[in-house]
Amino acid sequence: MPGRLAIFDDEKFKEDSKDLIKNDMVGALLPKYNIAPTLPIPALLNNGNYLYTHFGYIPSWAKDKKSMNINARSESIFEKLYFRDSFRYRRCIIPINGFYEWEVEDKQKTPYFVKDSKDDYLAIAGIWDEYFDIDLNMKIVTVALITCDANEKLGKIHHRMPVVLEKKDFSKWLYDENLKEINSLFNIYSSEKLELYEVSSNVNKVLFDESSCIKKVEKIEIGQKTLF
């Protein structure tokens, strides 16, 4: 259940989606290395708009922001009234360069960065809706990531992961009306296609947003010689 994301390069995604993007409202991407819920994140909606959205889905009929969810389970998304209409009519793709998960052992939480093994982006299946934000006095687009069971590699630290779409399935996910076809896209991304490694605990701080967030922590083995 990823609650922190990173998106610092969307050029490849925009190239792969050039036939689907009608309005690029993101423009030059502002690199972000530690996106927490409620913060802006780009998404390609099934109306052709590529824009910044609110990370955290709030249905249009919600009374307040307390109804926010950042994830929707692929196994039950169509059954739940909360997500059902958006799953049918308002799907989106959320491009990220990676996400963070935490391994918990003896009450100690260790952050890991999870990314494509070939340094490509990950196209996450999502849903969206418009919610009238009273504080901003305007409608905002809110999104949630769709999740599935984790693959074997990620499953060692967390039991869930986002649904990752293949490029060939972008159009089907956004526009197909056949729910069986859409459900067929809820596949578990293979372990071979993912890389994960430990990163600094600085990522635990919501306000810390630097490229060092995704830097691998190099561990020194006991007995290993150093230069000093």
PyMOL commands that set and color helices and strands:
alter all, ss='L'
color gray80, all
select helices_A, chain A and resi 11-16+65-67+81-89+154-156+167-175+179-183+191-193+201-204+211-214
alter helices_A, ss='H'
color red, helices_A
select strands_A, chain A and resi 4-7+23-24+32-35+40-45+49-55+71-73+91-96+98-105+108-116+122-133+138-149+160-162+164-165+194-198
alter strands_A, ss='S'
color yellow, strands_A
deselect
rebuild
show_as cartoon
